[in-house]
Amino acid sequence: MSRLLRLKIALVLMLLALCHAATADVGKRQKEAYAMFTLGEESYSDKLYSSAMKSYLDALRIAEHDGYNEITARVYNGIGNLYSTQGDYQMGVYFYRKALAMSKYTGHKVLQNAILNNLVGAACFIGQVDSSIVYLRQLELNKVKTPDYKYNILMGRGLIAKSQGHSGEAAGCYIMAREYAKVHHMDFSYIDTSNSCLAMLYMDTGHPDSAIFLLRKNEAWARSTHQSDQLAETLHQLAMAYDAKGNATIASACRMEYVNLIDSIHHSDEFNAMKNEQFLYDAKKNASKINMLTKQQSFNEQQIRMQNRWLVTLATGFVVIAMLLVVAYVQKRQLRQAYDKLYDQSLLTLANDSGDDSNNHTTASILTDSQRSSLLDNIHRVMELPEEFCRPDFSIDRLAQLVNSNQRYVSEAINDGYGKNFRTFLNEYRIKEAMQRLADVEHYGGYTIKAISESVGYKSQANFITVFTKLTGMKPSMYQKISKERR
């Protein structure tokens, strides 16, 4: 054998060894990324949301760098689930869309369908019904032979029908989904979901007894299997059902257990820690990109010119940063002073408010002055009872019933006497009660904004924040923060 041939053989063997080593290293990193993802899934199941986020991001660092599209898609879907669990469906949709984009490179239909199913529900919850329809159509075209495929199709159709106001069609879809789950012996969580959606339809159509019947089944299952998330949601719905039925005692008990349970499940510190993990990951990722671009630039410029530019850039950067810090400090201080003034003004408003702005009427009335005055006195007495106007179903009809009058007279008395409509009148009382509870750190200091909003009668936290900000000039979270600082 010639010397040249021996050298060629040795070179080939060396290349094969290097390829084998590289392949082994790739397999090891892929397994590491999948292990991190699996750990994130387990933490999510255990409701350790900040730990789940950390594990997901650890997997994402490897998967994005090495191009593992399937793991990347699964991680984005998991992060979307984290945000959706906390009620932030806007962020949920953002990550689900990223997951869907990555999943299309994998050809993995089951994974794509899981993401599409999440997008159908999350998009409905934020009012993007047209997008939900598009995702459902994609799901219907992407047929797979899995037990939950047909169930998800039926539930998706029901959610969209409900969002469009077609209650009958939605109910039919939910019932078919539930029966499908029973026939195919699927886990009770599928039946629980169908019952929950169906119960809300019964509530909307004025059949609280039917809703309670279904929800009690869900409650029994959730308690027996220790499903705290499902139990919390079921208790919330039961409270509304019993309110609609007029049973305030049971409704109050359900709502109290729900508030205690939801605060333990979705603690704000856990949610903030989860978001902080994602923020740090994005910051490091962006820093890595900037560093790479800087290195590329260094190969295209002469060393002396590059150094001079960096000196100028750094000097300018320090000056700009210093100026921005000064401006930010001044603005922050001014903003805090403005918040303090708003807070003090709100305290004065609470202290001086008598709840009586009567005798402001300027238009013709069907009520005499004596009738109006008497009716306004009765209205004022009722509105001194938070347990009444803080009920979620409190309405002008309920107020009229309590003052032994009718809706028309009550509406006119409020319009003439207070110069505002009933909805504005009710919002002001509820927001003032919320201000008092937010300031009462001793009794309500541990309540979340969501819990406070529900305690004064708001079904939507977003609506509560909007009305509170409009009437006070600041968000309830800032109001609560100042109250705790001044304790």
Secondary structure as GFF3:
##gff-version 3
##sequence-region A 1 487
A	DSSP	alpha_helix	3	45	.	.	.	ID=ss1
A	DSSP	alpha_helix	49	66	.	.	.	ID=ss2
A	DSSP	alpha_helix	69	85	.	.	.	ID=ss3
A	DSSP	alpha_helix	89	103	.	.	.	ID=ss4
A	DSSP	alpha_helix	109	125	.	.	.	ID=ss5
A	DSSP	alpha_helix	129	141	.	.	.	ID=ss6
A	DSSP	alpha_helix	149	163	.	.	.	ID=ss7
A	DSSP	alpha_helix	167	183	.	.	.	ID=ss8
A	DSSP	alpha_helix	188	204	.	.	.	ID=ss9
A	DSSP	alpha_helix	208	225	.	.	.	ID=ss10
A	DSSP	alpha_helix	228	245	.	.	.	ID=ss11
A	DSSP	alpha_helix	248	265	.	.	.	ID=ss12
A	DSSP	alpha_helix	268	298	.	.	.	ID=ss13
A	DSSP	alpha_helix	303	352	.	.	.	ID=ss14
A	DSSP	alpha_helix	369	382	.	.	.	ID=ss15
A	DSSP	alpha_helix	386	389	.	.	.	ID=ss16
A	DSSP	alpha_helix	396	402	.	.	.	ID=ss17
A	DSSP	alpha_helix	407	418	.	.	.	ID=ss18
A	DSSP	alpha_helix	422	439	.	.	.	ID=ss19
A	DSSP	alpha_helix	441	444	.	.	.	ID=ss20
A	DSSP	alpha_helix	449	455	.	.	.	ID=ss21
A	DSSP	alpha_helix	461	472	.	.	.	ID=ss22
A	DSSP	alpha_helix	476	485	.	.	.	ID=ss23
###
